[in-house]
Amino acid sequence: MGLQDADMNDAGFGARIRSAVFWRSGSQIVSQIVSWTATLAVIRILDPADYGLFAMTQVILNFMQFLNGYGLVSALVQSETIESHKLRQAFGIMLLLNGALALIQLLIAPVAASYYEQPMVADLLRVQALIYLATPFISIPEAIMGRSLDFKRPAIVNLIAAAAGAGVAITGALSGWGVWTLIFAPLTLFWVKGLGYVIATRFLPVPSFDFRGTGAMVIFGASLLGSQLLWLVQSQADVFIGGRVLSPHELGLYAEALFLTQIFVSKFIPPLNEVAFPAYARMQREPDKIRWSFCKAIRLLMLLSCPIYFGMAVTAPALVETIFGTKWLPMAPLVSILSLAMPFMTLQVMFAPVSNALGRPGITARISGVGAVLMPAAFLVGIQFGAAGLAWAWLCAFPVLTLVTIRLAGASMNLRANDVLQATAPAVLISAAMAVVVMLVESALPPLPAPIRLAISVAVGGAAYAAILLLFARATANELINLIARRAPAAA
């Protein structure tokens, strides 16, 4: 191994932290740009049915990957010391565990195909089993580089892997591979990343199957599984239930509508939560201060997210046609419904860092348990009305889950539902007013190409939102401006 643990007493520790943040965030942004560019290009070429078949396989993969042993890697990262033998033990466990997952997926592939009544699902799952075999070659080098705070080397590898995956995706789409494009692109990304990590760390993949002394590592990894399992049940239930009833074409429309509407909450909220956790942890002895800070975070985040969601809801046809193409237009009504559910999801996922920072992870587990019952029940009712019913299930059930979250997680910081209502009201009311203005302008427009129509709507919506915000919520607007401009507020 060519890398050493980072020493926080080293004079250069702070510089290594800054370098790690730069390479981690910078490479992630560039990789996402490469990935999204390829994704949007491929979406315009492939058919919704291809994405429907792919979504069916992802339910199986997500549940299987949940057991792939990454908790063991977390144990390696958090342990005080790490030895070569311990790494080889972890590598041996990862090889056995992921080899078993690949074998299980091969065995259950026909069962999944029978459940969905789609024979091709079995073939897709068999090939996707190769992903598990790459996991040990990714996870252990990640632990080595994470402990040394060396994010430059993995950043370079990730960029190369993203480019390779994007190249395979575009080549496959143009060559008529159909749904296999969606299988071989991530497979390429995983294996290029695994090979690159092994080279970057000079990690010699020689496993040890002598597992004496690994009990603590295994227990730590297992302790992370409970809440994750409940979250998986909640997040995968819609496709699992819908895939049995909907055609691949209908399921593809629904899956991509969900992908589009969840971009903000899935890509931008997790990094904010990573920062929020240590911040709240420092204030854990002052619940009133946490409540004030949390309400301010809600107010500002809703001011940023609500206009996006409400804007997507009223411009869905032009948005879908511009980004995805004409053949995807039937998914526009789904986008409109799901967009209105996403403010609740954005708010709900903000609570976990607070509960964990206050030393109350059990609250997060209880909330996940409620979601694991509530959301599948809603999807079972909604599927009776097709893909639109699944979308309406989101809009009807997630506000209930958010209220439960406020009740359970808010108690630890003396937060009441009325506090949350006051914090979210400015963003919701102003965004709703903006949406009405955009709808009126759109109804008055003559027939225009979708990109032009969308550009006009975005410009009108942005201007209307800014004007209403400045007129009726000047103090809140100043808060938002200070946040974006990164100016410190005036001292009280």
C-alpha positions as CSV (number, residue, x, y, z in Angstrom):
1,M,0.0,0.0,0.0
2,G,1.4,3.3,-1.1
3,L,-0.7,5.6,1.1
4,Q,-0.5,6.3,4.8
5,D,-3.1,7.5,7.3
6,A,-3.5,11.2,7.7
7,D,-2.2,12.6,11.0
8,M,-4.3,15.4,12.5
9,N,-1.3,16.6,14.4
10,D,0.7,17.0,11.3
11,A,1.3,20.6,10.3
12,G,-0.1,19.9,6.8
13,F,-3.3,18.3,8.1
14,G,-5.4,21.4,7.4
15,A,-4.0,21.7,3.9
16,R,-4.9,18.1,3.2
17,I,-8.4,18.7,4.4
18,R,-8.7,21.6,2.0
19,S,-7.2,19.6,-0.9
20,A,-9.6,16.7,-0.1
21,V,-12.6,19.0,-0.2
22,F,-11.4,20.6,-3.5
23,W,-10.8,17.3,-5.2
24,R,-13.9,15.6,-3.8
25,S,-16.4,18.3,-4.7
26,G,-14.7,19.4,-7.9
27,S,-14.4,15.9,-9.3
28,Q,-18.0,15.1,-8.3
29,I,-19.2,18.2,-10.2
30,V,-17.3,17.3,-13.3
31,S,-18.3,13.7,-13.2
32,Q,-21.9,14.6,-12.8
33,I,-21.7,17.0,-15.8
34,V,-20.2,14.1,-17.9
35,S,-22.8,11.6,-16.6
36,W,-25.8,13.9,-17.0
37,T,-24.7,14.9,-20.5
38,A,-24.5,11.3,-21.6
39,T,-27.7,10.4,-19.7
40,L,-29.8,13.1,-21.5
41,A,-28.3,12.2,-24.8
42,V,-29.1,8.5,-24.3
43,I,-32.7,9.3,-23.0
44,R,-33.5,11.0,-26.3
45,I,-32.4,7.9,-28.2
46,L,-33.8,5.0,-26.2
47,D,-37.5,4.2,-25.6
48,P,-39.4,4.5,-22.3
49,A,-39.8,0.7,-22.4
50,D,-36.0,0.3,-22.1
51,Y,-36.0,2.4,-18.9
52,G,-39.0,0.4,-17.6
53,L,-37.1,-2.9,-17.9
54,F,-34.0,-1.3,-16.4
55,A,-36.1,0.0,-13.4
56,M,-37.4,-3.5,-12.7
57,T,-33.8,-4.8,-12.3
58,Q,-32.8,-1.8,-10.2
59,V,-35.2,-2.9,-7.4
60,I,-33.3,-6.2,-7.1
61,L,-29.9,-4.5,-7.4
62,N,-30.6,-1.9,-4.8
63,F,-31.7,-4.6,-2.3
64,M,-28.7,-6.8,-3.0
65,Q,-26.2,-3.9,-2.9
66,F,-27.5,-3.0,0.5
67,L,-25.9,-6.2,1.7
68,N,-22.6,-5.7,-0.2
69,G,-20.5,-5.0,2.9
70,Y,-19.8,-1.3,2.6
71,G,-20.4,-1.1,6.3
72,L,-17.2,-3.1,6.8
73,V,-15.4,-0.4,4.9
74,S,-16.9,2.3,7.2
75,A,-15.5,0.3,10.1
76,L,-12.0,0.4,8.5
77,V,-12.3,4.2,8.0
78,Q,-13.4,4.9,11.6
79,S,-11.0,2.6,13.4
80,E,-8.0,4.2,15.1
81,T,-5.4,2.1,13.4
82,I,-5.4,-0.2,10.4
83,E,-3.0,-3.0,9.5
84,S,-2.2,-4.8,6.3
85,H,-3.7,-8.1,7.8
86,K,-7.0,-6.3,8.7
87,L,-7.2,-5.0,5.1
88,R,-6.7,-8.5,3.7
89,Q,-9.3,-9.8,6.1
90,A,-11.8,-7.2,4.9
91,F,-10.9,-7.9,1.3
92,G,-11.6,-11.6,1.9
93,I,-14.9,-10.9,3.5
94,M,-15.9,-8.6,0.7
95,L,-14.9,-11.2,-1.9
96,L,-17.0,-14.0,-0.3
97,L,-20.0,-11.7,0.4
98,N,-20.2,-10.2,-3.0
99,G,-19.5,-13.5,-4.7
100,A,-22.4,-14.9,-2.8
101,L,-24.6,-11.9,-3.8
102,A,-23.7,-12.5,-7.5
103,L,-24.6,-16.2,-7.2
104,I,-27.9,-15.4,-5.4
105,Q,-28.8,-12.9,-8.2
106,L,-28.1,-15.5,-10.8
107,L,-30.5,-17.9,-8.9
108,I,-33.3,-15.4,-8.4
109,A,-33.1,-13.9,-11.9
110,P,-35.8,-16.3,-13.3
111,V,-38.0,-15.6,-10.2
112,A,-37.8,-11.8,-10.8
113,A,-38.6,-12.3,-14.5
114,S,-41.6,-14.4,-13.6
115,Y,-42.8,-11.8,-11.0
116,Y,-42.6,-9.0,-13.5
117,E,-43.8,-11.2,-16.4
118,Q,-40.8,-10.0,-18.5
119,P,-38.5,-12.8,-19.5
120,M,-35.7,-10.3,-20.5
121,V,-35.4,-9.2,-16.9
122,A,-33.6,-12.5,-16.1
123,D,-31.0,-12.0,-18.7
124,L,-30.4,-8.4,-17.6
125,L,-30.0,-9.5,-14.0
126,R,-27.5,-12.2,-14.9
127,V,-25.2,-9.8,-16.6
128,Q,-25.6,-7.2,-13.8
129,A,-24.3,-9.7,-11.3
130,L,-20.8,-8.8,-12.6
131,I,-21.1,-5.5,-10.7
132,Y,-20.8,-7.2,-7.3
133,L,-17.5,-8.8,-8.3
134,A,-16.0,-5.3,-8.9
135,T,-17.1,-4.0,-5.5
136,P,-14.2,-5.4,-3.4
137,F,-11.7,-3.8,-5.7
138,I,-13.4,-0.5,-5.2
139,S,-14.3,-0.5,-1.5
140,I,-11.0,-1.5,0.1
141,P,-8.9,1.0,-1.9
142,E,-11.5,3.7,-1.0
143,A,-10.9,3.0,2.6
144,I,-7.2,3.3,2.2
145,M,-7.5,6.6,0.4
146,G,-10.2,7.9,2.7
147,R,-8.0,7.4,5.8
148,S,-5.1,9.2,4.1
149,L,-7.4,12.1,3.0
150,D,-6.0,11.6,-0.5
151,F,-8.9,12.4,-2.7
152,K,-6.9,13.5,-5.7
153,R,-6.1,10.0,-7.0
154,P,-9.7,8.7,-6.6
155,A,-10.9,11.9,-8.2
156,I,-8.8,11.3,-11.3
157,V,-10.0,7.6,-11.4
158,N,-13.6,8.7,-11.0
159,L,-13.3,11.1,-13.9
160,I,-11.8,8.4,-16.2
161,A,-14.5,5.9,-15.1
162,A,-17.3,8.5,-15.7
163,A,-15.9,9.2,-19.2
164,A,-15.6,5.5,-20.0
165,G,-19.2,4.8,-18.8
166,A,-20.5,7.8,-20.8
167,G,-18.7,6.7,-23.9
168,V,-20.2,3.2,-23.7
169,A,-23.6,4.6,-23.0
170,I,-23.6,6.9,-26.1
171,T,-22.0,4.2,-28.3
172,G,-24.6,1.6,-27.2
173,A,-27.5,4.0,-27.8
174,L,-26.3,4.9,-31.2
175,S,-25.6,1.3,-32.1
176,G,-29.0,0.1,-31.3
177,W,-28.2,-1.9,-28.1
178,G,-31.5,-0.7,-26.5
179,V,-31.9,-1.6,-22.8
180,W,-28.4,-3.3,-22.9
181,T,-27.0,0.2,-23.1
182,L,-28.2,0.8,-19.6
183,I,-26.6,-2.4,-18.4
184,F,-23.1,-2.1,-20.0
185,A,-22.5,1.5,-19.2
186,P,-22.6,1.2,-15.4
187,L,-20.8,-2.1,-15.6
188,T,-18.0,-0.4,-17.5
189,L,-17.9,2.4,-14.9
190,F,-17.6,0.0,-12.0
191,W,-14.9,-2.1,-13.5
192,V,-12.8,0.9,-14.7
193,K,-13.1,2.4,-11.3
194,G,-12.1,-0.8,-9.6
195,L,-9.0,-1.3,-11.8
196,G,-8.1,2.4,-11.4
197,Y,-8.4,2.3,-7.6
198,V,-6.2,-0.8,-7.4
199,I,-3.5,0.9,-9.5
200,A,-3.8,4.2,-7.6
201,T,-3.3,2.6,-4.2
202,R,-0.9,-0.2,-5.3
203,F,-3.2,-2.4,-3.2
204,L,-2.2,-6.0,-3.8
205,P,-5.5,-7.9,-3.8
206,V,-4.4,-10.9,-1.8
207,P,-7.3,-11.9,0.5
208,S,-7.1,-13.5,3.9
209,F,-9.7,-15.9,4.9
210,D,-8.5,-16.1,8.5
211,F,-11.3,-14.1,10.1
212,R,-10.2,-14.2,13.7
213,G,-10.5,-10.7,15.3
214,T,-13.0,-9.3,12.8
215,G,-16.0,-9.4,15.1
216,A,-16.0,-5.7,15.9
217,M,-15.7,-4.8,12.2
218,V,-18.6,-7.1,11.3
219,I,-20.8,-5.8,14.2
220,F,-20.2,-2.2,13.2
221,G,-21.1,-2.9,9.6
222,A,-24.3,-4.8,10.6
223,S,-25.4,-1.9,12.9
224,L,-25.7,0.3,9.8
225,L,-28.2,-2.0,8.1
226,G,-31.4,-1.4,10.0
227,S,-32.4,2.1,8.9
228,Q,-31.0,1.5,5.4
229,L,-33.3,-1.6,5.0
230,L,-36.4,0.4,6.0
231,W,-35.4,3.2,3.7
232,L,-35.0,0.8,0.8
233,V,-38.5,-0.7,1.4
234,Q,-39.9,2.9,1.3
235,S,-37.9,4.0,-1.7
236,Q,-38.2,0.9,-3.9
237,A,-41.8,-0.1,-3.2
238,D,-43.3,2.0,-6.0
239,V,-41.3,0.3,-8.8
240,F,-41.6,-3.1,-7.2
241,I,-45.4,-2.8,-7.0
242,G,-45.8,-0.9,-10.3
243,G,-43.6,-3.2,-12.3
244,R,-46.0,-6.1,-11.7
245,V,-48.9,-4.1,-13.1
246,L,-47.6,-1.5,-15.6
247,S,-46.1,-2.2,-19.0
248,P,-42.4,-1.5,-19.4
249,H,-43.3,1.6,-21.4
250,E,-45.5,3.0,-18.6
251,L,-43.1,2.1,-15.9
252,G,-40.3,3.8,-17.9
253,L,-42.3,7.0,-18.1
254,Y,-42.9,6.9,-14.3
255,A,-39.3,6.1,-13.4
256,E,-37.9,8.9,-15.4
257,A,-40.5,11.4,-14.1
258,L,-39.4,10.5,-10.6
259,F,-35.7,10.8,-11.6
260,L,-36.3,14.3,-13.0
261,T,-38.3,15.6,-10.1
262,Q,-35.9,14.2,-7.5
263,I,-32.7,15.7,-8.9
264,F,-32.6,18.5,-6.5
265,V,-33.4,16.5,-3.3
266,S,-31.2,13.6,-4.3
267,K,-28.1,15.6,-5.5
268,F,-28.1,18.8,-3.5
269,I,-29.6,17.9,-0.1
270,P,-27.2,15.1,0.9
271,P,-24.1,17.3,0.7
272,L,-25.9,20.0,2.8
273,N,-26.8,17.3,5.3
274,E,-23.2,16.2,5.5
275,V,-22.3,19.8,6.6
276,A,-25.3,20.1,8.8
277,F,-24.5,17.1,10.9
278,P,-21.3,18.3,12.6
279,A,-22.8,21.8,12.9
280,Y,-25.8,20.6,14.8
281,A,-23.5,18.3,16.9
282,R,-21.7,21.3,18.2
283,M,-24.9,22.8,19.4
284,Q,-26.4,19.7,20.9
285,R,-26.5,21.1,24.4
286,E,-28.6,24.1,23.2
287,P,-31.9,22.8,21.7
288,D,-33.3,26.3,21.4
289,K,-30.3,27.4,19.3
290,I,-30.7,24.2,17.2
291,R,-34.4,25.0,16.6
292,W,-33.6,28.6,15.5
293,S,-30.8,27.4,13.2
294,F,-33.0,24.6,11.8
295,C,-35.9,26.9,11.1
296,K,-33.6,29.3,9.3
297,A,-32.2,26.4,7.2
298,I,-35.7,25.4,6.3
299,R,-36.7,28.9,5.4
300,L,-33.7,29.4,3.1
301,L,-33.7,26.0,1.5
302,M,-37.5,26.2,0.7
303,L,-36.9,29.6,-0.9
304,L,-34.4,27.9,-3.2
305,S,-36.3,24.7,-3.9
306,C,-40.0,25.6,-4.0
307,P,-39.7,27.8,-7.1
308,I,-37.9,25.0,-8.8
309,Y,-40.6,22.4,-7.9
310,F,-43.6,24.7,-8.6
311,G,-42.0,25.8,-11.8
312,M,-41.5,22.2,-12.9
313,A,-45.2,21.5,-12.1
314,V,-46.6,24.3,-14.4
315,T,-44.0,24.0,-17.2
316,A,-43.9,20.1,-17.4
317,P,-44.9,19.7,-21.0
318,A,-42.3,22.2,-22.4
319,L,-39.7,20.9,-19.9
320,V,-40.1,17.3,-20.8
321,E,-40.2,17.9,-24.6
322,T,-37.1,20.1,-24.4
323,I,-35.0,17.8,-22.2
324,F,-36.3,14.3,-23.2
325,G,-37.9,14.7,-26.6
326,T,-41.4,14.4,-28.0
327,K,-41.7,10.7,-27.4
328,W,-41.5,11.3,-23.6
329,L,-44.4,13.9,-23.5
330,P,-46.8,11.4,-21.9
331,M,-44.7,11.6,-18.7
332,A,-45.5,15.4,-18.3
333,P,-48.6,14.9,-16.2
334,L,-46.6,12.6,-13.9
335,V,-43.9,15.3,-13.5
336,S,-46.5,17.9,-12.6
337,I,-47.9,15.7,-9.8
338,L,-44.6,14.5,-8.4
339,S,-43.1,18.0,-8.4
340,L,-45.7,19.1,-5.9
341,A,-44.7,16.2,-3.6
342,M,-41.0,17.0,-3.6
343,P,-41.1,20.1,-1.2
344,F,-42.3,17.7,1.4
345,M,-39.5,15.2,0.7
346,T,-36.9,18.0,0.8
347,L,-38.2,19.1,4.2
348,Q,-38.5,15.5,5.5
349,V,-34.9,14.5,4.7
350,M,-33.5,17.5,6.6
351,F,-34.4,16.1,10.0
352,A,-32.1,13.1,10.0
353,P,-28.8,15.1,10.6
354,V,-30.4,16.8,13.6
355,S,-31.6,13.6,15.2
356,N,-28.2,11.9,14.6
357,A,-26.3,14.9,15.9
358,L,-28.3,14.9,19.1
359,G,-27.4,11.3,19.6
360,R,-30.9,10.1,18.8
361,P,-30.5,7.8,15.7
362,G,-33.4,5.7,17.0
363,I,-35.7,8.5,16.0
364,T,-34.5,8.2,12.4
365,A,-35.1,4.5,12.5
366,R,-38.6,4.9,13.8
367,I,-39.4,7.4,11.0
368,S,-38.0,5.0,8.5
369,G,-40.2,2.3,9.9
370,V,-43.3,4.5,9.5
371,G,-42.3,5.3,5.9
372,A,-41.7,1.6,5.2
373,V,-45.3,0.9,6.1
374,L,-47.0,4.1,4.9
375,M,-45.5,4.5,1.4
376,P,-46.0,0.9,0.2
377,A,-49.6,1.0,1.4
378,A,-50.1,4.2,-0.6
379,F,-48.6,2.6,-3.7
380,L,-50.8,-0.4,-3.4
381,V,-53.8,1.8,-3.5
382,G,-52.4,4.1,-6.1
383,I,-51.4,1.4,-8.6
384,Q,-55.1,0.7,-9.1
385,F,-55.1,3.9,-11.1
386,G,-51.9,3.2,-13.1
387,A,-48.8,5.3,-13.2
388,A,-50.7,8.4,-12.3
389,G,-51.9,6.7,-9.2
390,L,-48.4,6.0,-8.1
391,A,-47.6,9.7,-8.6
392,W,-50.7,10.7,-6.6
393,A,-49.6,8.3,-3.8
394,W,-46.5,10.3,-3.4
395,L,-48.5,13.6,-3.2
396,C,-51.0,12.2,-0.7
397,A,-48.7,10.1,1.5
398,F,-45.5,12.0,1.8
399,P,-47.1,15.1,3.5
400,V,-48.3,12.6,6.2
401,L,-44.8,11.1,6.6
402,T,-43.5,14.7,6.9
403,L,-45.9,15.5,9.7
404,V,-44.9,12.3,11.5
405,T,-41.3,13.3,11.1
406,I,-41.9,16.7,12.5
407,R,-43.7,15.2,15.5
408,L,-41.0,12.6,16.3
409,A,-37.8,14.4,15.4
410,G,-39.0,17.9,16.4
411,A,-39.5,17.0,20.0
412,S,-35.8,16.7,20.7
413,M,-35.2,20.3,19.8
414,N,-38.6,21.7,21.0
415,L,-39.7,22.2,17.4
416,R,-43.5,22.4,16.8
417,A,-45.4,22.0,13.6
418,N,-46.3,25.7,13.8
419,D,-42.6,26.6,13.7
420,V,-42.1,24.6,10.5
421,L,-45.3,26.2,9.0
422,Q,-44.0,29.7,9.6
423,A,-40.6,28.8,8.2
424,T,-42.0,27.3,5.0
425,A,-44.9,29.7,4.4
426,P,-43.0,32.5,2.6
427,A,-41.5,30.1,0.0
428,V,-44.7,28.1,-0.6
429,L,-46.9,31.2,-0.9
430,I,-44.5,33.2,-3.1
431,S,-43.8,30.1,-5.3
432,A,-47.6,29.5,-5.7
433,A,-48.1,33.1,-6.8
434,M,-45.2,32.8,-9.3
435,A,-46.7,29.6,-10.7
436,V,-50.1,31.4,-11.3
437,V,-48.2,34.2,-13.2
438,V,-46.4,31.6,-15.3
439,M,-49.7,29.7,-16.1
440,L,-51.3,33.0,-17.2
441,V,-48.4,33.9,-19.4
442,E,-48.2,30.4,-20.9
443,S,-52.0,30.5,-21.7
444,A,-51.5,33.7,-23.6
445,L,-48.5,32.5,-25.7
446,P,-49.0,31.5,-29.3
447,P,-47.8,28.1,-30.5
448,L,-44.0,28.1,-30.1
449,P,-41.3,25.4,-30.1
450,A,-40.9,23.8,-26.6
451,P,-37.4,25.3,-25.9
452,I,-38.6,28.8,-26.6
453,R,-41.7,28.4,-24.6
454,L,-39.7,27.0,-21.7
455,A,-37.2,29.9,-21.9
456,I,-40.0,32.4,-21.7
457,S,-41.7,30.7,-18.8
458,V,-38.4,30.5,-16.9
459,A,-37.7,34.1,-17.4
460,V,-41.2,35.2,-16.4
461,G,-41.2,32.9,-13.4
462,G,-37.8,34.1,-12.2
463,A,-38.8,37.8,-12.6
464,A,-42.1,37.2,-10.9
465,Y,-40.6,35.3,-8.0
466,A,-37.9,37.9,-7.4
467,A,-40.5,40.8,-7.5
468,I,-43.0,39.1,-5.2
469,L,-40.2,38.1,-2.8
470,L,-38.8,41.7,-2.6
471,L,-42.3,43.3,-2.3
472,F,-43.8,41.1,0.4
473,A,-40.8,39.4,2.1
474,R,-37.9,41.9,2.0
475,A,-36.2,40.5,5.2
476,T,-36.4,37.0,3.9
477,A,-35.1,38.1,0.5
478,N,-32.1,39.8,2.2
479,E,-31.4,36.5,4.1
480,L,-31.4,34.6,0.8
481,I,-29.2,37.2,-0.9
482,N,-26.7,37.0,2.0
483,L,-26.6,33.3,1.7
484,I,-26.0,33.3,-2.1
485,A,-23.5,36.1,-1.9
486,R,-21.9,34.4,1.2
487,R,-22.1,37.7,3.2
488,A,-22.2,37.6,6.9
489,P,-25.5,39.0,8.4
490,A,-25.4,42.1,10.5
491,A,-24.7,41.5,14.2
492,A,-27.7,41.5,16.4
